[in-house]
Amino acid sequence: MTGDLATLAGRLAAVRAGIDAACREAGRDPAEVALLPVSKTFGADVVAEATQLGLRRFGENKVQEIQLKAAALAADHLEWVVIGHLQTNKAKAVVALASEVQSLDRLDLAVALDKALQAQGRAIDVLVQVKTSSEDSKSGLAPGDLLAFLRELRAFSSLRVRGLMTIAEHSEDAGLVRANFRDLYQCRNRARDAGFELERLSMGMSGDYGLAIAEGSTEVRVGSSIFGARNYKH
Ligand SMILES: *Cc1c(COP(=O)(O)O)cnc(C)c1O
């Protein structure tokens, strides 16, 4: 299914307006909050339409999908950002195509990514995924393990650690969701106190980006509010 370009443009404008409104409400400058469009499950045809609206950087959670879309859209020189759980054996394929990984959550993955990057003579930005919710299904490092992990990451010169990422609990309880985001903000403060310069906080999705912005998000990852409902084939 190809989304109609005008529909896509309308949804994108609505999300941008929503980000601006949340920033105003929080007394923040909208220039402090980036939008990462999440194109997972949508085909290269839909991504191609999004590029016509000026989008160049896309969040994906599966390496195979990045491979397919990057091949179809090679001429567009797009940036692919990994936001999903990564298996260590995918590290080589990831560094061949991705400009950034936001789901770094364990040492063996850091080892594998760094090794593959060293082989290419390249470095990428990474965010450390922290599990601030209590849902079993979410991956990420426990907040209490963050500082030790950041210290270990210093050994990997090809990984530029820029910040933290989290996924809030899927809940109707805004207070609970906000608390998950506030936890990530506090993780960053503790990391800063320990000497780690982390500028970025990737938090907030279609259903909760307003709450994330209120709690200090610098980047919201928005899929369905831009591209429409996802159709998982499995
Ligand atoms: C799918 C996904 C998103 C976007 O979700 P929507 O609710 O569609 O906006 C954001 N972050 C991660 C990690 C995702 O997997």
The ligand as an SDF file (V2000), in Angstrom:
LIG
                    3D

 15 15  0  0  0  0  0  0  0  0999 V2000
    8.1710    1.4360   16.5090 C   0  0  0  0  0  0  0  0  0  0  0  0
    9.0110    2.2530   17.3920 C   0  0  0  0  0  0  0  0  0  0  0  0
    8.7660    3.6310   17.5400 C   0  0  0  0  0  0  0  0  0  0  0  0
    7.6210    4.3550   16.8680 C   0  0  0  0  0  0  0  0  0  0  0  0
    6.4160    3.9190   17.3870 O   0  0  0  0  0  0  0  0  0  0  0  0
    5.0260    4.6680   17.0640 P   0  0  0  0  0  0  0  0  0  0  0  0
    4.1920    4.3740   18.2260 O   0  0  0  0  0  0  0  0  0  0  0  0
    4.5440    4.0880   15.8010 O   0  0  0  0  0  0  0  0  0  0  0  0
    5.3440    6.1170   16.9240 O   0  0  0  0  0  0  0  0  0  0  0  0
    9.6160    4.3410   18.3700 C   0  0  0  0  0  0  0  0  0  0  0  0
   10.6450    3.7430   19.0190 N   0  0  0  0  0  0  0  0  0  0  0  0
   10.9010    2.4290   18.8990 C   0  0  0  0  0  0  0  0  0  0  0  0
   12.0480    1.8440   19.6380 C   0  0  0  0  0  0  0  0  0  0  0  0
   10.1010    1.6340   18.0880 C   0  0  0  0  0  0  0  0  0  0  0  0
   10.3620    0.3320   17.9740 O   0  0  0  0  0  0  0  0  0  0  0  0
  1  2  1  0
  2  3  1  0
  2 14  2  0
  3  4  1  0
  3 10  2  0
  4  5  1  0
  5  6  1  0
  6  7  2  0
  6  8  1  0
  6  9  1  0
 10 11  1  0
 11 12  2  0
 12 13  1  0
 12 14  1  0
 14 15  1  0
M  END
$$$$
